[in-house]
Amino acid sequence: MLKRYSSTVRRLGVVGVMLVGLLFVGGCDLFKVTKLYELGVVVSVSPIASEVGQQVLSQGGNAFDAAVAVGFALAVTYPQAGNLGGGGFAVVCDGNSDLVVTLDFREMAPEGATEGMYLDENGKADDSLSTRGALAVGVPGTVAGLHALWENYGTMPWSDLVNIAGRLADTGFVVDQFLADAFDGHRSSLVEFEETRAVFSPDGVFPGVGDRFAQPDLARSLYQIAAEGPAAFYSGSIADSLVACMEKHGGLISHTDLESYRPAWRPPLKFTFDSLTIYSMLPPSSGGLMLGQILKLLEPYDFSRYTPDAPEYIHLFCEASRLAYADRSKHLGDPAFYDVPMSLLDSAYLEGRRDLISLKEANSSVEILPGNPLPYESDQTTHYSICDSAGNMVSITTTLNAAFGSGLVVAGAGFLLNNEMDDFSIKPGHPNRYGLIGSEANRIEPGKRMLSSMTPTLVFNNDRPFLILGSPGGSKIITIVAQAIINFTRFGLSLEETVEQPRFHHQWLPDKIYLEEQSFSQATIQRLQAYGHQIKERSRYGDLEMILIAPTGLMSGASDSRYGGAAVGCNSPTIN
Ligand code: DON
């Protein structure tokens, strides 16, 4: 594999020197194509949020300071998924110790939640309750999570980092095509609740391209969080507003739920693929274990005769992901409530599963069941990756679940609430909004965190920092990240090619390969059908935000063009 890596390294070695000569003409630069930077790189879906991170780095902040500022900025500039009212996961590497840890700031079910809360009197699951309005909301984790990150690793004053977002909300920012399209695509859901309408369409008109969009209530909340820390959100006046919103709309979150919310530091999931060491999330995200299963199942196969869009490779990848997602449906849930079998990644177990893969024909998901590992054992989310010259690395995926979450804004506090409760298995075998089914392991229980697919990831090569990546995409996040790692390291695509490469997805059920539309040839589609696969084309999806760190320490980033993000880097102003 590391044919590609060594050529990348050689290229970076030479080009790096050239670009250092060319680019170190002072300060930072905004770019869309690969350039190399010495002080740090920020990639996110929002060019404004990326610039915020760049400012923090250029003022001497580290990657963690930048991550806090970018996280809050996204809550302003990317309301589809950036949030105060949601949650997420971070994988971080401390450049001082090279220690990798993860931070779980996933939402949790309120104390009043019950297993049958989304079932009607006939026991039928009602998706509208788990996806819209107050009952869909899990106890938010983002403010506590970003504070925990800052408390452990930050160097700049908390208030300075949060106030940047406060000012953005206060003075407003200019709406771009992507945000205008998002408003347009979610018109009806953004006017369902008066509180939400008051923020996004007060006079019945949504902000259009070029309009300045200010959010005064959100600004006030951010200034309060800047001044008082997370207490403002979990026990102060924002908590009062949130609980009042729950009472008005029939939600469950109480003051006790908010006060008892804690983010969790967890060890990372660590596994190898080829010569890479990969760190990702353990449950309550399924991301790491599923990424590990897919890559380990595929590891022995030689892809050197294939291209990333070859039907032979797509078939193999989808057979591996079919097996992984079948296991997800049964074995994955919040480890505080369910014993997740870590033997899902054991080589003996995976060998048995790999035996089910045929090179010649597709399996049927009716016949593929979850395995029995030994007991030990337009949708939106958003990802951002940041690194600095001290070797600090941050990979964060955060979400409200659906675009604009539950559609409900907290009156007076100006932020949207998540609809993350739908990520629980609201009834065994009933698919959630991503078509994922679950069972016992992911049933609703008070205080439990709903299973996620978010896969923020750090990759090391020969113990050296190498890649930082992640993406939104609901159930598809895992296959997006797996394909990115394979495309970059096995197929030798450049960073930009990797984020742009057409995607395909199989998640066991529904038993179909989803292909990004107009991206694969008819010949490829026919060949896949000949294996026995059902094919469904769909709109482009995912938003890879990826950083490469060269052995020289120079850094480069690429932001997926699908959602108009930006990769921004910093160089020392002193070197010319
Ligand atoms: O945690 C999860 O897996 C989902 N709530 C993520 C949702 C998502 O990625 C939607 N974005 N495209």
Residues whose N, C-alpha, C, O or C-beta is under 5 A from the ligand:
A	BS01	DON	D379 Q380 T381 T399 N401 D423 L451 S452 S453 M454 P472 G473 G474
